[in-house]
Amino acid sequence: MANTVTLTFGYKGTDFTRKYKFDDVETGALSSVKDNVFAFNASVTGGASSAGGLDTFFISDDYDAANNVGELASITAAQCETTTVTEIL
């Protein structure tokens, strides 16, 4: 059994998104993904001090600090996928 978590990041002032895929996630960790995404989004949207610099570390390709474009706004989508492989030979 293989577990994968895919997160889509959205950015301020742009429609650019970026997907991050995490393979081989432990089964026990899947149950906390939703709560952790909500907590992460609350931190990032809480302002620069609560974001801990993540909003300017994860930036879009069209990042423009002068115009406040491309800073991380939130995780806009999260997907957990579990795949079962049955070997027949």
Order of alpha helices (4+ residues) and beta strands (2+ residues): beta-beta-alpha-alpha-alpha-alpha-beta-beta
